[in-house]
Amino acid sequence: YLDAALRLGCLRPSVAHELLVQLLDSSNDVVVVEATRRLRACWATLIPDCPQARLLALLGREWQVAREAVSTLAARGAIEGLVPLLEDDGADTYLQRACMEVLAEKGDERHVRVVVERALSDLLFFGPTAMKTLLTLRRRGIVCSRDEAVAVFGIYIESTGIDADDVAEVLSPHLGVCIEGISVVQA
């Protein structure tokens, strides 16, 4: 009914937004998932009051709730709260991978290190997603440092399912690293 009330002009967007924020405290996961999805709607993202603390609290809930919270935080531009989740060795790995995907579109040079470090923690699980994230960041003009480039080359060598062309594009500003890495691997 919320969408219909908004469409008909019976409910102001600010009131609807506040109702959705209150629904984030529900114990019913279905209700929380729907509330988080509606908080990503175009009209809701125009309201500057992002319920970041409440959304971050949802990261410890059931998988679908946590995943929707990650997507909503990204849509609202509140990605900094996701970095501690990526750095947490005890966090849900699937949720960490979802955070990597978000950082591909919303992250900046500060997030390259976090993505690389998480990939190094489990190359088979995180390697391909990390490389896709780094490739998207590179295409957005974000270049990894020389030290990060060495680690990225290591991720490529130690992982499976990573396209060499993607690695070449990510490492293109650091051709010397690639040449040194190939020399070490051949030796």
NORZI-V880843 format. One record per residue. N is the residue number from 1. RES is the residue in one small letter. PHI is phi as a letter, one per 20 degrees, with the letter a starting at -180 (* if undefined). PSI is psi in radians with two decimals (none if undefined). D_FIRST is the distance of its C-alpha to the first C-alpha in whole Angstrom. Layout:
# NORZI-V880843
n = {N,N}
res = {RES,RES}
phi = {PHI,PHI}
psi = {PSI,PSI}
d_first = {D_FIRST,D_FIRST}
This chain:
# NORZI-V880843
n = {1,2,3,4,5,6,7,8,9,10,11,12,13,14,15,16,17,18,19,20,21,22,23,24,25,26,27,28,29,30,31,32,33,34,35,36,37,38,39,40,41,42,43,44,45,46,47,48,49,50,51,52,53,54,55,56,57,58,59,60,61,62,63,64,65,66,67,68,69,70,71,72,73,74,75,76,77,78,79,80,81,82,83,84,85,86,87,88,89,90,91,92,93,94,95,96,97,98,99,100,101,102,103,104,105,106,107,108,109,110,111,112,113,114,115,116,117,118,119,120,121,122,123,124,125,126,127,128,129,130,131,132,133,134,135,136,137,138,139,140,141,142,143,144,145,146,147,148,149,150,151,152,153,154,155,156,157,158,159,160,161,162,163,164,165,166,167,168,169,170,171,172,173,174,175,176,177,178,179,180,181,182,183,184,185,186,187}
res = {y,l,d,a,a,l,r,l,g,c,l,r,p,s,v,a,h,e,l,l,v,q,l,l,d,s,s,n,d,v,v,v,v,e,a,t,r,r,l,r,a,c,w,a,t,l,i,p,d,c,p,q,a,r,l,l,a,l,l,g,r,e,w,q,v,a,r,e,a,v,s,t,l,a,a,r,g,a,i,e,g,l,v,p,l,l,e,d,d,g,a,d,t,y,l,q,r,a,c,m,e,v,l,a,e,k,g,d,e,r,h,v,r,v,v,v,e,r,a,l,s,d,l,l,f,f,g,p,t,a,m,k,t,l,l,t,l,r,r,r,g,i,v,c,s,r,d,e,a,v,a,v,f,g,i,y,i,e,s,t,g,i,d,a,d,d,v,a,e,v,l,s,p,h,l,g,v,c,i,e,g,i,s,v,v,q,a}
phi = {*,g,f,f,f,f,f,e,m,e,c,f,g,f,f,f,g,f,f,f,f,f,f,f,e,f,e,e,f,f,f,f,f,f,f,f,f,f,f,e,f,g,f,f,f,f,e,f,f,e,e,g,f,f,f,f,f,f,f,e,e,g,g,f,f,f,f,f,f,g,f,f,g,f,f,e,m,d,e,f,f,e,f,g,f,f,e,e,f,e,f,f,f,f,f,f,f,f,f,g,f,f,f,g,e,d,f,c,g,f,e,g,g,f,f,f,f,f,f,f,f,b,f,f,f,e,g,f,f,f,f,f,f,f,f,f,g,f,f,e,n,e,d,f,f,f,f,f,f,f,f,f,f,f,f,f,f,e,d,d,m,d,f,f,f,f,f,g,f,f,e,g,f,c,g,g,f,f,f,f,f,f,f,f,f,f,f}
psi = {-0.43,-0.83,-0.75,-0.74,-0.66,-0.81,-0.68,-0.09,0.29,-0.22,2.23,2.50,-0.65,-0.63,-0.76,-0.72,-0.81,-0.67,-0.74,-0.70,-0.71,-0.60,-0.31,-0.36,0.02,2.60,-0.15,1.99,-0.62,-0.74,-0.75,-0.73,-0.80,-0.66,-0.75,-0.67,-0.74,-0.46,-0.17,-0.13,2.66,-0.82,-0.61,-0.61,-0.27,-0.26,2.04,-0.30,1.58,2.20,0.99,-0.81,-0.74,-0.66,-0.73,-0.60,-0.44,-0.23,-0.33,0.03,-3.01,2.62,-0.89,-0.68,-0.83,-0.73,-0.72,-0.63,-0.72,-0.83,-0.68,-0.72,-0.72,-0.80,-0.54,0.00,0.37,1.01,-0.30,-0.49,-0.26,-0.38,-0.81,-0.56,-0.73,-0.56,-0.23,1.98,-0.35,0.01,2.79,2.16,-0.57,-0.63,-0.64,-0.69,-0.66,-0.66,-0.68,-0.77,-0.67,-0.74,-0.43,-0.75,-0.49,-0.22,3.06,-2.95,-0.45,-0.40,-0.22,-0.83,-0.77,-0.75,-0.79,-0.79,-0.71,-0.69,-0.71,-0.36,-0.44,1.52,-0.70,-0.68,-0.81,-0.37,-1.00,-0.71,-0.72,-0.74,-0.70,-0.69,-0.82,-0.62,-0.78,-0.75,-0.76,-0.75,-0.36,0.06,0.19,2.07,2.39,2.76,3.00,-0.77,-0.72,-0.62,-0.69,-0.77,-0.69,-0.73,-0.70,-0.68,-0.77,-0.82,-0.66,-0.20,2.94,2.74,0.35,2.24,2.27,-0.61,-0.66,-0.76,-0.76,-0.69,-0.74,-0.70,0.08,-0.62,-0.17,0.98,-0.61,-0.66,-0.74,-0.80,-0.77,-0.74,-0.73,-0.69,-0.74,-0.74,-0.67,-0.48,none}
d_first = {0,4,6,5,6,9,10,11,12,11,10,13,13,16,14,11,14,15,12,12,16,16,14,17,19,18,20,18,19,16,13,16,16,12,13,16,15,12,15,17,15,17,16,16,19,20,20,23,23,22,22,25,26,23,23,26,26,24,27,29,26,25,26,23,21,24,24,21,22,25,23,21,24,26,23,23,27,28,30,33,31,32,35,36,34,36,40,39,41,39,36,34,36,33,31,34,34,30,31,34,32,30,33,35,32,32,35,38,42,41,39,42,44,41,40,44,45,42,43,47,45,45,46,45,41,40,43,41,38,40,42,39,38,41,41,38,39,43,41,39,43,43,46,47,50,53,53,49,51,54,51,49,52,52,49,50,53,52,48,48,45,46,47,50,49,46,48,51,48,47,50,52,52,54,57,59,57,57,61,61,59,60,64,63,61,64,67}
